[in-house]
Amino acid sequence: MVNWETTILGSVGDFSKGRGINKDEAHSGNIPCVRYGEIYTHHNDYVKTFHSHISETVADASRRLRTGELLFAGSGETKEDIGKCVAFVDDCEAYAGGDIVILTPRKAVDSLFLGYYLNSKPIAEQKASRGQGDAIVHISARSLAEIEVQLPPLPEQRRIAEALSDTDALLAATEKLIAKKRAIKQGVMQELLTGKRKLPGFEGEWVKTTLSELLQYEQPQKYIVASTKYEESGTPVLTAGKSLVLGYTNERDGIYTNLPVIIFDDFTTESKYITYPFKVKSSAMKLLTSTGICDIRLIYALMQTINFPLKDHQRYWISEYSKLEVKIPPTIAEQTAIAEILSDMDAEIDVLTAKLNKLQNIKQGMMSELLAGRIRLVESEPIKATADIDQEKKTEPLRPVAKETKFKGHNQQFDDAVMIAGIVDALYSDKYPLGRKKVQKCLYLLRRYQGESTAAFKKKAAGPYADEVRYKGGEMIAKNMNYIATFNKKQGTTFARGKNISKALAYVQSWDRQADIKWVADKLKYKSVNKLELLATVDMATCDLMEAGTPVSVQSVKHLIATDVEWKEKLKKQNFSDANIARALRELNTLLQGGS
């Protein structure tokens, strides 16, 4: 494989400067431009959209950009940020403002690759060492020209740039989807929380009341920080303001467990709904719990619609804010129905946000490995790859294929063995036996969550079930490796942690699958076996319906179950009532990040 070329940035191209565009000129016309401050606030790695537009008169006195040029911020607040780079890869007419250092390549390079590479940690460290100044840090074209770079062959540059830009596109799509979901939620809140739209089956006028009637408050004692260095795990410590997690502590005293609770900071009027045990660092909060008149989730949603008046930075919960009036539905049933709709929407947004964070971490990992040359991208074989993908689509068009980042050095069976060990570790309890049916359903749902193939699972009386996993696959391997222990009891086989389970958990960590096992613990641990059977069955039915091009609904799911010899008896159980199937469809949409 060809080695990377070591050279200096000055040998890649020629440097020049942008020309000043002041704040008033930045919005004087329709011609795109980039101002140096925007490199820090609006652009990452390459210019995607323009946030300033100048007139023709201003453009005549400015520096026009050429496709493929690299733009560096010539000044900044810290040495760590100095010289941030963005690539201009568009072919439109655009201009660069002052304090931007421009590199025009004179050798064959991929500018998009350079946009990523010149922001990587090793290059940022070189730029920081060359920054000059204290309050404002500057870096000159001459200093940038001396930076040492290592460049792969041009085809590899292009492949790296393509891989990273594809990840950026996925990040952008996820961000757009989150924004859309939040906008939809705001619309639903506007309809439901004002009584303009009534849910079917509910009648009656909403009742006017005050927050003091709905909430009782507690003033927490300040948690004295014993050390500025928090643990990386343990009990979250919450601070005032946006009620964010400041860190974690393993201290056991002073943990608040009267949950759920609304944390309200009447200094900023920010609030947060909390369902997990925590400690408070600041006493500048009120801890609000429901008086029992109204579902606390609905109260929290109503509070998000209130414009709390700030009064000279004073705290006014008792004298002012608690007296604010709201309207609530007349019955607990209607309150709960509205709260569950909004909670489901929040859960869906939370899942997408977690997915976004995971993608951002993946991108950082990709950049670290690809831009340092630790992972090399060899040229692909497009014809064979296309054939493989087409064949996969024929057999599994809706159940996602294995991820392209499939772990090297082991097969699906060993992957299953490790995941089963992770599931057992997450779900095992001395008090409640962990049976094979629950483990199998959790493995099926985990595969769907991970985007892995579920071809091994067949339609069985107990729902999706994989004989090969039990008899010659993951379960057998996990048992033989002592990752898990099995016991044959009167009620069937039960699972427990094996003496070597730590080895399996080490694989979970090295494969970066901790978040997946945490998902199992958070989402599936307290679901009954019947609930898991319902979810897995409805999901498999949904996949088959979509594969056949049939619209998914409660009736179409029931019809598919009724026409399958193994499954038809399910419809006689209350677990598979119309209401439960409808609820399962909604929950799957949240659990599996859009239903995949």
N, C-alpha and C positions, 0 to 999 in steps of 0.2 A: 504494500500500500504506500502511496506517495506521501512523503513527509511534508509537514507544514513549513512554509517559508518564513524565516525570521528576518524582519526588516524594521525600518522606522517609518512613522506615519508620513514624514516629509518626502519619502520616496514613492508614496502612493499617489500623491497629487500635489496641487498648488493651493496655497492659502490666500484668502482675501477677506475683506470685511464688508458687512452690510452697511446700510446708511440709515441715519436716524429717522424714525417715524414716531411722532409724539402721540399722546393719548387722544387728542382731538382729531388728528389726521387718521387715526386707526379706524374711524367709522365715518369716513367722508365720502365713500363711494362703493363700488361693487367689485373692485379688483382684489383678489386674495393677497394677504401678506402674513408673514410670521414675525412677531416681535419677540425680543429675547426672553422677556418674562414668561411668555406663553410656553416656552420650551420646558419650563419647570411646572407650569400649572395645567397645561392642556395637552401636551404631546408626550408620547412614549415611544421611543425607538424609531418611529417614522411618522410623517405627517399624514393623518387620515382625513381630517377636516380642518377648515380654516375658521378662526374666531374673530379675525379683523379684516376689514376691507377698506381700501384706499381709493382715492379719486385718480383720474388720469394725470392730473397736475402733480400730485404727490409721487405717483409712479415714475414720472419722468426724471425725478431727482433721486430715485431709490435704486437699489441693486436688484436686478431681475435674476431669479433663480433658474438654473438649468437642471433638467432631469438627471438624477443620479448624484447630486451634490449632497454633502454632509454638513449639517448646521450645528455649531457648538455654542452654548451660552458662555459668553466671555467673562461674565461676572456672576457672583452669587453670594449667599449669606455665609456658607461654610465651605471649607476645603473639601469635605466629603462629597458635596454636591456639584462642585465646580466643573464646568466643561461638559455638562450633560449634552448628549448628542441625539439628533433626530435626522433621519434620511428623508430627502425630498425625492420621491419616486414617481410623482405625478408628471403629466406632460402639459399641464395647464399653465397659463400665465400667472406668476406669483412673484412676490418680492420679499426681501429680507430687511428687517429693521436694523438699527444700530446696535452695537455691542454683541453682534453675532459674528463669530468667526466661521468662514465658509471654506470647506475643503472640496476642490474640484478634482476628481480622480483623473489621472493621465495614464494609468495602466488598467488592464482589464480586471475589474473587481465587481462583485455584486454589492451594490450600495445598500440594499435592504439587509444583507448579512452584516455589513459594517455598522448599520444603525443599531443592530442588536449587540454586536461584538464590542463596539466602542463604549458601551455602557456596562460591560461586564466588570466584575469585581477587580481582576488584576489590572485592567486599564484604568478604572476609577481610582485605584490606589496610586498609580503613576501620575494621574492628573492632580490628585490631592497633594502629592509631594512637590508639584511644580506651581501650586497656587500661591499668589502673593497678596498680602494684606490681612487685616484683622476684622474690622467692622464689615467691610466689603472685600471679598476675595476676587482677584482677577487672574486670568490665565491668558497668555499671549499666543499668537499664531506660532511664534518661534518655539515656545515651550511645547505646544501640541505637536509640532513637527518632530520633536526629539523622542516622542513616546515610542517604545518598542512594541511591535505587533507581530503576531504569528498568523499567517494567512494560509488556509488550506487551498488546494487547487480550486479553480473557478467552478467546476461542476459541483464540488462538495459544498462550496459556499452557497450555491443556489439551492441545494437540497436542504441545508441547515435553515436557510431563510424561509423556505417553503414550509418546513415542519413547524417553525416558530410562528409564522404568520397564520398557518392553519389553526394553531392553538389560540392565537389572538382572536381569530374569527369566532371560534367557539366561545371564548370568554365574552366577546361583544354580544353574541346571540343570547348567552345566558343573562347578561346584564340587562339586555333589552326585554327579555321575558320577565325578569324580576320586576322591572319598572312597569311593565304591562299588568302584571298580577297585582302590584300595589295600587295602580290606578283603578283597576276593577274593584279591588277591595274598598277603596275610597268611595266609589260610586254605590256599592252595596251598602256601606255604612250610611251614606247620605239618605238612601231609601229606607233602610230598616230602622235606623236609630231615631228617625223623626216621625215614624208611624205613617209615612206617606204610602208605604207598601206593606200590606199585611200578609203574613204567611198563611197558606191555606189551613183552614180548620180553627183559626183563632179570631175572636171578635172582642169587642169592648174598647172603650176609650182608654187611652193611656192616662196614668195617674201622675199628677205633679207632686214632687217632693224635693227635699234638699239633700245634699251630700252628707250632712250631719245625721240625717235619718238613716242613710244607707251604710255609712262607714263609721267604725270606731277606730280611734287612733292610739298609737303608743309611741312615746318618745324613747328611742333606743339609747342605751348608754354607749358612749364613744369607745371604740376598740383601740386600746393603746398599742401601737405597733412596737413590738419588741425588737424587731430588726427590719431594716429597709430591704432586705433580701427575702422575698417570699419563696415558698416552696413551689415546685412546678405542678404539684397535684395536692389534693386535699380539699378543704372547705374554701369556697370562693369568698374573697373579701371585697365587699362592695363599697364604692365611694359615692360622694354626692355628685351633683351635676347631672350627667346623663345616666347615673346609676350603673356605671360600667364596672366590670370585674377588674379590680386593681391588681389582684394577685391571688395566691392561695396560701393557706396556713394549715398546719397539722395540729395546732392548739385546739383543745376540746372545749374549753370554757367559752361561754358567751355565744354559742351557736343558736341562731334563731330558727325555730322549727314550726312555728304556728303558721302553717301554709294552707292555701296560697295567700299571698299578701301583695298589696300594692305599695311600692316604695314611692313616696312623694317628697320631692325637694321643694319646699315652698320658698326657697331663695331664687330658684330658676324656673319653678313650676314644671320641671320635668318629672315624669313618672314612668315606672316600669313594673310589669306584672311578673312576679317571681314565684316559682313552684319548687325550688330546690333549697335545702338548708344553706345558710350563709352567715357571715359575720359582718358587722357594720364598722367601717373605719371612722366615719364622720357622724356626729350627732345632729348634723344639719338636715336630717330627714324626718319624715313621719312614716311610721309603718301602719298601713291602713288595712283593716280586715272587715269583712262583711258583717253587718248586724243580723243577717238572716232574712232580711226583707227582699233582697234582690240577689241574683247570681252575680258573684264578684267579677266574673269575666265580662259581663254586660256593663257593670259599673265602670270598669277600666276602659272599655270601648267608648262609653259616653264621655269619660274624662278627656279622651283624645279629641273630642269635638268642642271642648270648652276653651275659650280664649281667656285664660286666667290673667287677671290684671296684675301687672307688677307695680308695686307701690314703693318707690324710693328704696328698693333693695331691702325691704323689711319682710319679715316672715309673718304671714297672716292666715295660717290655716284655721285657727280657732275663730278669730274675729272677722275674717272675710271669706275665705275660700269655702269653708264648711257650710256657709249659708247659701251658696250658689244653688239655683234651682235646676232640676232636670225632670224629664218625664220618663216614666218606666212603664212597660207593659203590665196589665193588671194581674196576670197570673205567672206563677213560677214556671209553668210549662212553656209559655210563650217566651219568657226571658231565656230559659235554657235553650230553646230551639234557635233563637237568634244568636246566642252566645256560641253555640256549637258551630253554626255556619261560619261565623267570624273566626273562631278558633281553628277550624279546618283550613280556612284561607291563610291564616297566619302560619299554620304548620307547613302548608305547601310552599310559602315564601321562605320559611326557615330551611326547608330541604333544599330549595334552589340556591339559597345563600350559602349553605354548607357545600353544595356542589361547586359553586363559584370559587369558594375559598380553596377547595381541593384542586380545582383546575389551576388556580393561581400558583399553588405550591408545586403542581406538576410542571408548570411552565418554568418556574424558578429552577427546579431540578434539571429540566431539559437544557436550559441555558447554561447552567453550571457544568454539565457534562459535555454538551455539544460544542460550546464555545471554547472549552479548554482542550478539546481533542481527545478526551478520555473515552468518548463513544464516537465512532466513525460511522458515517452514513454511506454505505456502499450503494452503487447504482442498482436500482430495482429492475425487475423483469416485468414490464407492464402487461405483456400479453398473457403470461402465466397468472399474474396476480388478478387480472380481470376475469379469467376463466374460473379461478378459485372462488372469487366473490360471487359470480353468477351462480355457480353450483351451490354455494351456501344459501343464496337467496331462494333457490328452488326448494331446498329442504327445510329451511328455518327462516322464512321471510320476516317474521315478527319477533321471534325470540332472538335477542341480539347475539351476534357471533362473538367469539372470544376476543378480548381486547387486543389491539395491535401491540400493546406493551406486555404481552404474555411473558411470564417469567421463564427465563432460560434454565435448563438443567433439571426440569421435572415435568411430569405429564399431568393430565387432568385428574387421574386417580390420586396422585400424591397431593395435588392441590386440594382435592376433596378431603383427604385425610387430615391435613392441617386445618382446613376450615371447620371440619367436624370437631376437632379438638378445641378450636377457638369457641365454637358454639357451646360445647359442653362446659368449658371454663366460664363462659358468660352466663349460662342458664342454671348450672348445677346448684342444688340446695339440699342440705341434709334433711330438711323438713318435708320437701315435696319431691317425689320420685320423678326422674327425667326419662321419659320413655322414647322408644324409637320413632313413634309416630310424630312426636313433637320435633325431634331432631331432623327427621326427613323433611317436614314442612318448612322448618327454618332454613335448611340447606337449599331447598327449592327457591324460597323467597330471596335468600341471600344471593343466589346465582342471578336471579332476575335483577336485583338491585345493582350487582356488579356489572351487568351487561354480558354475562357468560351464557353459553348455550345450555338449554334445559332439555336437550334431546333425550337424555337418559331417563327422564321421568315419564311414566306412562299413566294412563287413566286407570286407576284402581279404586276399589270400593271406598278406601279411606282418603281418596283424593290423589293428587300427583305423588307417585311413588317410584323409586328407582331400585329395582332388584339388583342391578349390577353394582350399585354403590354399596349395598349390604353384603353381597356374597363374594364379590371379586374386586371391589373398588375401594373407595375411601374408608368405609367403616372397617373393613378387614385390615387394611394397612394401619390405620390408627390403633386398632386393637393389638396387632402384632408388634407394633413399635412401642407399645405401652403408653401411647399418648392418652388413651382412654381405657377405662375398665368397664366391662359389661357384667351384669348379674341377671340370671334367669329367675324371675319371681313368678308368683301366681298370676299377677296381672300382666305378665310379659317381661320382655327384656328392658332393663333400665341401665342408664349410663352414669358414670362418675369419672372424676379426673384420674388419669393414670399416673404412675410414678415418674414417667418421662414427659409429662405434659409441658414442662418448661421448655423442652427442646422444640416442640411444635409452636409454642408461643414466641420463641426466638425467630422462627421462620416468619410468623405473622409480622413481627417487627421489621425484619430485614426486607420483606417484600412490601413494606409500607401498607399493610392491610389492617392496622390497628383501628382505623376509622370504620372499616367494614364490620369488624367484630363489635365495636362500640354501637354501631347501628343495630345489630342484633340485640344487644343488651338493652338499649334504650327503647326500641320499637316493638320487640317481640317477646321479651322475657316474661311479662305479666299477662300475655294473651293466653287464653285457655286453648287446649288442643282443638276443641270444636271451632273456636274462632280462627285458628290457623288453618284448619281444614277448609273452612268456608273461604278464606282469603286465597289460598293456593288453588282451590278448585275454580273459583270465579275468575282468577287470573288466567289459568290455563284455558278456560272456556273463552275468555276474551281474546286471547291470542289466536285461537282457532277461528273464531268468528271474523276477526280482522283479516286473517289469511285468506278466508273464503270471500272477502269483500262484503260481509254482512254487517250492517250497522249494529253496534253494541247497545243493548238495552236490557232491562230486567227480563223482559219476555223472551228475547233471543237467547239470553244465557240459560233461562229455564228450559227453553225448547232443546238446546244442545244437550243439557244434562238429561232431559227426559228421553232423548233418542239414543243415549249411550247405555249399552247393556250393563256396564259396571257401575254407572253413576245414577241411573234412574231412580233407585230407591232413596237417594238423598232427599228428593223433593217431598218425601213423607215426613221429614224431620222439621221441627220448628226452627232449627238452626239455618235452614235454607228457605225461610219465608221470603216473600217479596220484599218486605222492609229490610231484612237482613242482607239480601243480595244487593239491594240498592245502596245500603250503607257500605257494603264491601267494595262496590265499584268506586264510591267516593274516596274511601280510605286508600285503596290501591293507587289511585291517582296521586295521592300525597306520598305514600310509602315508596313508590317506585319512580319518583321524580318525573311525573307526567305520564306514567304508565308505560314508558319505553315504547 
